[in-house]
Amino acid sequence: MDFAVSAGLASSFEFVPETGSTNTDLIANSAQLSDFAVKVAGFQNAGRGRSGRQWLAPAGSSLFVSVLLKPQNVPASKFSWLPLLAGLAMNRAVSDLIAPARSSLKWPNDVLVADQKISGVLSELVPDLSGVVIGAGLNVSQEQVDLPIESATSLRLQGAHTLEHDQVLARYLGHLKDLYQRFVANQGDAVASGLRFSVIEECGTINRRVKAIMPGDTEVLGEAVGIDDSGRLILLREDSGQVFPVAAGDIVHLRHN
């Protein structure tokens, strides 16, 4: 595949027809790579989603990309915003591609179109704590029969203006780079950089009744009422009326009674 446009947005760029996981590859070589190094695969045979779920798709039907972010002068305590930043970038890319239809961000970093998942992001800290590898998968050319669940969709099914992988990837990398540069310029301050406001504005989870499945499979029901300064989702618990911050967990959008 030709990725001439996308390669121009990266500090270094590599495409491989197949690999186990682009995240694993970048993490293994993170010490030798520079900030905003990008790796793309035509197929992943050991791709992972959140909570270690397997993530596979027919070869050539999806975009698999990982980006190494090594933010200078940003404390590691602010790295929790990077997955949300990546999800926001992907949400904007998808919205560009399917306009006038719109996508939305499902906290923390899934992208939905009419409550159907089109993209997911998996972020992993590099061993020396110098940065984060952001892995993203985007359904591009699948028909409905190719998708593993009914609640998934693809750019093709949403009538995207282009399915050409370089153009699709360049949209994502362009938004990611713009948001990331502003975040780094503000030393990881999500408020000063405008990141927190943008995530809240484009997050379809806000004002929804949700179920939060926490580590250990504890479940909390409530209304998502906001996102705090560290990127946590703020729930108003149904059982107690108390505010409950979610730093990590699976969020399920529920219908209102």
C-alpha positions as CSV (number, residue, x, y, z in Angstrom):
1,M,0.0,0.0,0.0
2,D,1.1,3.6,-0.7
3,F,0.9,5.9,2.4
4,A,2.7,8.9,0.9
5,V,0.4,11.5,2.5
6,S,0.3,9.8,5.9
7,A,4.1,9.2,6.0
8,G,4.6,13.0,5.7
9,L,2.8,13.5,9.0
10,A,5.0,11.1,11.0
11,S,8.6,11.4,12.4
12,S,9.1,7.9,11.0
13,F,6.6,5.6,9.2
14,E,6.5,1.9,8.6
15,F,3.9,-0.3,6.8
16,V,3.9,-4.1,7.1
17,P,1.5,-6.4,5.4
18,E,1.1,-8.5,8.5
19,T,2.2,-8.5,12.1
20,G,1.1,-9.7,15.5
21,S,0.3,-6.3,17.0
22,T,1.5,-2.8,15.9
23,N,1.4,-1.7,19.6
24,T,3.7,-4.6,20.6
25,D,6.1,-3.7,17.8
26,L,6.3,-0.1,18.7
27,I,6.7,-0.8,22.4
28,A,9.5,-3.2,21.7
29,N,11.4,-0.5,19.7
30,S,10.3,2.6,21.6
31,A,13.8,3.4,22.9
32,Q,15.1,3.7,19.4
33,L,12.1,5.6,17.9
34,S,11.2,9.3,18.1
35,D,8.0,11.1,19.1
36,F,5.2,10.5,16.7
37,A,6.6,7.4,15.1
38,V,3.9,5.5,13.2
39,K,3.4,1.8,12.3
40,V,0.6,0.5,10.1
41,A,-0.3,-3.1,9.4
42,G,-2.5,-4.6,6.7
43,F,-3.4,-7.4,9.1
44,Q,-2.9,-8.1,12.8
45,N,-2.9,-11.7,13.9
46,A,-2.6,-10.9,17.6
47,G,-4.4,-7.6,17.9
48,R,-5.9,-6.7,21.2
49,G,-8.7,-4.6,22.4
50,R,-9.3,-3.3,26.0
51,S,-9.1,-5.9,28.8
52,G,-7.1,-8.2,26.5
53,R,-9.9,-9.0,24.1
54,Q,-8.8,-10.4,20.8
55,W,-9.2,-8.0,17.9
56,L,-9.2,-9.5,14.4
57,A,-10.5,-8.4,11.0
58,P,-10.3,-9.7,7.4
59,A,-7.0,-8.6,5.8
60,G,-7.3,-5.2,4.1
61,S,-10.7,-4.4,5.5
62,S,-9.6,-2.3,8.5
63,L,-7.0,0.2,9.3
64,F,-4.6,-0.9,12.1
65,V,-2.2,1.9,13.2
66,S,-0.1,2.6,16.3
67,V,1.6,5.9,17.1
68,L,4.4,6.4,19.7
69,L,3.9,9.6,21.7
70,K,6.8,10.8,23.8
71,P,5.6,14.2,25.1
72,Q,8.4,16.4,26.3
73,N,7.8,18.4,29.5
74,V,4.6,16.7,30.2
75,P,4.4,14.8,33.6
76,A,3.4,11.2,33.4
77,S,0.4,12.0,35.6
78,K,-1.1,13.7,32.5
79,F,-0.7,10.7,30.2
80,S,-4.2,9.6,31.1
81,W,-5.4,12.2,28.7
82,L,-3.6,10.7,25.7
83,P,-6.2,7.9,25.1
84,L,-9.0,10.5,25.1
85,L,-7.0,12.7,22.8
86,A,-6.6,9.9,20.4
87,G,-10.3,9.0,20.6
88,L,-11.2,12.6,19.9
89,A,-8.8,12.7,16.9
90,M,-10.4,9.5,15.5
91,N,-13.9,10.9,16.1
92,R,-13.1,14.0,14.1
93,A,-11.6,12.0,11.3
94,V,-14.7,9.7,11.0
95,S,-17.0,12.7,11.1
96,D,-15.0,14.3,8.3
97,L,-15.2,11.1,6.2
98,I,-19.0,10.5,6.6
99,A,-20.2,14.1,6.7
100,P,-22.9,15.4,6.8
101,A,-23.5,12.4,9.2
102,R,-21.7,12.6,12.5
103,S,-19.9,10.2,14.8
104,S,-19.5,10.6,18.6
105,L,-17.0,9.7,21.2
106,K,-17.9,6.9,23.7
107,W,-15.8,7.4,26.8
108,P,-12.9,6.9,26.9
109,N,-12.0,6.4,23.3
110,D,-14.4,4.3,21.2
111,V,-16.1,6.0,18.2
112,L,-19.7,5.4,17.4
113,V,-22.0,6.2,14.6
114,A,-25.7,6.0,15.7
115,D,-24.6,3.8,18.6
116,Q,-22.7,1.4,16.4
117,K,-18.9,1.0,17.0
118,I,-16.7,1.9,14.1
119,S,-13.4,2.4,15.9
120,G,-11.6,1.5,19.1
121,V,-8.4,2.7,20.7
122,L,-5.9,0.8,23.0
123,S,-3.2,2.8,24.7
124,E,-0.2,1.2,26.5
125,L,2.6,2.8,28.6
126,V,6.1,2.2,27.3
127,P,8.4,0.4,29.8
128,D,10.6,3.3,30.6
129,L,7.6,5.6,31.2
130,S,8.7,8.0,28.6
131,G,5.5,7.9,26.7
132,V,2.5,6.0,25.4
133,V,1.8,3.9,22.4
134,I,-1.7,4.7,21.0
135,G,-3.1,1.8,18.9
136,A,-6.3,2.4,16.9
137,G,-8.4,0.1,14.8
138,L,-10.9,1.5,12.3
139,N,-13.5,-0.5,10.3
140,V,-13.1,0.7,6.7
141,S,-14.5,-1.5,3.9
142,Q,-16.4,-4.2,5.7
143,E,-20.0,-5.1,4.7
144,Q,-22.3,-6.0,7.6
145,V,-21.7,-9.7,7.1
146,D,-17.9,-9.2,7.7
147,L,-18.4,-7.6,11.1
148,P,-18.3,-9.7,14.2
149,I,-21.3,-8.1,16.0
150,E,-24.5,-6.4,14.8
151,S,-23.6,-3.3,16.8
152,A,-20.6,-2.6,14.7
153,T,-20.3,-0.6,11.5
154,S,-17.7,0.6,8.9
155,L,-16.9,3.6,6.8
156,R,-18.3,1.8,3.8
157,L,-21.6,1.1,5.5
158,Q,-21.8,4.8,6.5
159,G,-21.2,6.1,3.0
160,A,-17.8,7.5,3.5
161,H,-16.4,9.9,0.8
162,T,-13.3,7.7,0.5
163,L,-12.1,4.3,1.6
164,E,-8.6,4.8,0.4
165,H,-6.4,3.9,3.4
166,D,-3.8,6.6,3.0
167,Q,-6.5,9.3,2.9
168,V,-8.3,7.8,5.8
169,L,-5.2,7.5,7.9
170,A,-4.0,11.0,7.0
171,R,-7.3,12.4,8.4
172,Y,-6.7,10.7,11.7
173,L,-3.0,11.5,12.0
174,G,-3.7,15.2,11.0
175,H,-6.2,15.6,13.8
176,L,-4.0,13.6,16.3
177,K,-1.0,15.7,15.6
178,D,-2.9,19.0,15.9
179,L,-4.4,18.0,19.3
180,Y,-1.2,16.5,20.5
181,Q,0.9,19.6,19.7
182,R,-1.5,21.8,21.6
183,F,-1.5,19.4,24.5
184,V,2.3,19.3,24.7
185,A,2.6,23.1,24.3
186,N,0.4,23.5,27.4
187,Q,2.5,20.9,29.4
188,G,-0.3,18.4,29.4
189,D,-2.9,20.8,30.8
190,A,-6.1,19.5,29.3
191,V,-8.0,22.7,30.3
192,A,-5.6,25.2,29.0
193,S,-5.1,23.3,25.7
194,G,-8.9,23.1,25.2
195,L,-8.8,19.2,25.2
196,R,-11.1,18.7,28.1
197,F,-13.8,21.0,26.7
198,S,-13.5,19.4,23.3
199,V,-13.8,15.8,24.7
200,I,-16.9,16.8,26.7
201,E,-18.5,18.5,23.7
202,E,-18.0,15.5,21.4
203,C,-18.6,12.8,24.0
204,G,-22.0,11.0,23.4
205,T,-21.7,9.3,26.9
206,I,-22.4,12.6,28.7
207,N,-26.0,12.9,29.9
208,R,-26.6,9.2,29.2
209,R,-27.7,6.5,31.6
210,V,-24.8,4.0,31.7
211,K,-23.5,0.9,33.4
212,A,-19.9,1.1,34.4
213,I,-18.2,-2.4,34.7
214,M,-15.3,-1.9,37.0
215,P,-12.1,-4.0,37.5
216,G,-13.3,-7.1,39.4
217,D,-16.6,-7.0,37.5
218,T,-18.3,-4.6,40.0
219,E,-21.1,-2.8,38.2
220,V,-22.3,0.8,38.9
221,L,-25.4,2.3,37.3
222,G,-25.8,6.0,37.0
223,E,-26.0,9.0,34.7
224,A,-22.8,10.3,33.2
225,V,-22.7,14.0,34.1
226,G,-19.2,15.1,33.1
227,I,-15.4,14.5,32.8
228,D,-13.0,15.8,35.4
229,D,-9.6,17.5,35.1
230,S,-7.8,14.1,35.0
231,G,-10.1,12.6,32.3
232,R,-12.3,10.5,34.6
233,L,-15.9,10.0,33.7
234,I,-18.2,11.3,36.5
235,L,-21.3,9.3,37.3
236,L,-24.2,10.2,39.5
237,R,-25.0,6.9,41.1
238,E,-28.6,5.6,40.9
239,D,-28.3,3.7,44.2
240,S,-27.0,6.5,46.3
241,G,-27.2,9.8,44.4
242,Q,-23.5,10.2,45.1
243,V,-20.9,11.3,42.6
244,F,-18.7,8.4,41.4
245,P,-15.5,9.0,39.3
246,V,-14.6,6.2,36.8
247,A,-10.9,6.1,35.9
248,A,-10.9,2.7,34.2
249,G,-13.8,0.4,33.2
250,D,-16.1,-0.6,30.5
251,I,-19.0,1.7,29.9
252,V,-22.3,0.4,28.5
253,H,-24.8,3.0,27.2
254,L,-28.3,2.1,28.5
255,R,-31.6,3.2,27.3
256,H,-33.6,5.6,29.5
257,N,-36.5,4.0,31.3
